[in-house]
Amino acid sequence: PRVSFDTAKNFFNRLNKKKNKLETWVGELYLELHRGTLTTHGLVKKQNRKLENKLKTVEFLWSCIDLTKYPSSILDALWKKLLINQFHDIIPGSSINLVYQTTHKEYNEIHKSCDDLIKKASRTLFQKKNNSFVLSNSLSYKYEGIIKIPDSFKGHSIITENKTELYTQEINGNAYCQISIPPLSFTNFHKGVKQKNQTRKQLNYILENDFVKYKFSKNGTLISGFDKESNKNLLSAPGNVLSLYEDRPLNWDAWDIDFYYKESLLETAKVSKMHKVKYGSIFSYLEIEYTIGNSKIKQLLTLSNQSKRLDFDTTVDWNEKHKMLRVHFPTNIISDQASFDIQYGYVKRNTHKNTSWDRAKFEVVGHKYADLSDNDYGIALLNDCKYGYSIFDKTIDLNLLRSPNNPDADADLGKHVFTFSMYPHKHDLIRSNVIEESSRLNNPPTLFNGLKNIKSKPIINFKGKGIEISSIKKSENNNEIILRAVETLGRTSKGRIYFKGHITETNIMERKNLSPTKKINKNLDFVLKPFEIKTYKCVHI
């Protein structure tokens, strides 16, 4: 046949004319290869996720300032620098070492530029004020959780805008407090009175609050979890089992994981030191140190007094070759499908091996969470930078680290810091707070120390269940705010945008208007279909 070169655009235009004659595939196109790329070069994947979130934070802050000052050209260059490092083979972890030297250098440059832009924005948005700090929440969800606060606030309470006094608590020289702040907001806090250290030690290895009780064994495994509200045991066998496997794929060292790895278990982590549980006014925590293979692991396990979420802050000194580190949690949930987070929504996959296609999915991708639920109850495993999940029967398993030798002999060697969290909840995924909770884990508020917000506020606010505002930024072409709304639950969801001005629905490229412009005096109600994405141009008046 005669072959000619042409653009992708023209190809798809020609294809569109024949669309009614073509067969359609529904669902996931699962590649039965290269499952190792979900984990190899973990620091690259971590930096990519952190920088995507950080750049969106920068965009949010500058959208609250006069748009004529918006640093469009700088942000454009930073996004392009980040995106070029998503190129094959960089982000899969299958490039040579020289490539990653450049990648990490560029990641550091993006971090520094973002920090400079955040600092510059703060000088316009806020005013100097001693013994005060501002928290900026760029999420369209209320942020409820524990945050690290400046050292100058150690030993003091924190006073909120409505004069509520918050306790603080210390771990290893750092101070923390539990906060609740509105979505898309700037919130002031200032130093309160001195307070006494209220931390007390416990002889047993139990983390407990009014909602849940977690019990650990002397070998560091989670031997039981009990939901007091639902009167439900969470585990069918010990969880937080850190396992080391032989990892020698038949082909493509950095790319692949072979299905027989589960038959090559070498050892599980052994406790070298286990500290006493400490209870405080904000949270309880347990510190555990392990050895496994030639590596060392430290875990800080924390349970807020106001949440069921159990965080495993994990530090690994990784010194392995052709080994794989995983963690698993055998639950008491029976369901033939599990849900996995993807870019804009989630995908469901079977938890059994009925067919060859099911058996092939022994390692699958999940972004911020994987959730195993029946109609009444569920357990999610959240993470802040990992992607390789395996859920079979009732067990949730997460791939933490690999150590291939080709094409980069130094892949993943060294120190790694990451967090995964067990989050039990009532009901199934879409009637729970799993999606919000995973976003909170990945997007803590930005803290501005020594500053106070006097009159700055986001130009747009939002309210709605099942819809996430994934982006607030300046338009690529005009002095307009772009707001991107995403339906996350897979059902019809309603939202309300609070804004005064003109709003026009546009396409995702911001080039073609999809509806007439509407003048909004107070708010705009809108509806999104399952997993629908809508983009709006907003002009303030």
Secondary structure, DSSP 8 states (H G I E B T S, - for coil): -------HHHHHHHHHTTGGGS----S----SS-GGGGTSSHHHHHHHHHHHHHHHHHHHHHHTS-GGG--HHHHHHHHHHHHHTTSTTTTTT-S-HHHHHHHHHHHHHHHHHHHHHHHHHHHHH-EEEEEEEEEEE-SSS-EEEEEEE-GGGTTEEEE-TT--EE-EEEETTEEEEEEEE-SSEEEEEEEEEE-----EEESS-EEE-SSEEEEE-TTS-EEEEEETTTTEE-BSS-B-EEEEEE---SS-TTT---GGGGGGEEEE-EEEEE--EEE-SSEEEEEEEEEETTEEEEEEEEEETT-S-EEEEEEEEE--SSEEEEEEEEBS---SEEEEEETTEEEEEESS-SSHHHHH-SSEE-SSEEEEE-SSEEEEEEESS--EEEEETTEEEEEEEE---SS-TTTT-EEEEEEEEEEEEES-GGGSSHHHHHHHHH---EEEEEEE-SS---S-EEE-TTEEEEEEEE-SSSS-EEEEEEE-SSS-EEEEEE-SEEEEEE-TTS-SB-S--EEESSEEEEEE-TT-EEEEEEEE-
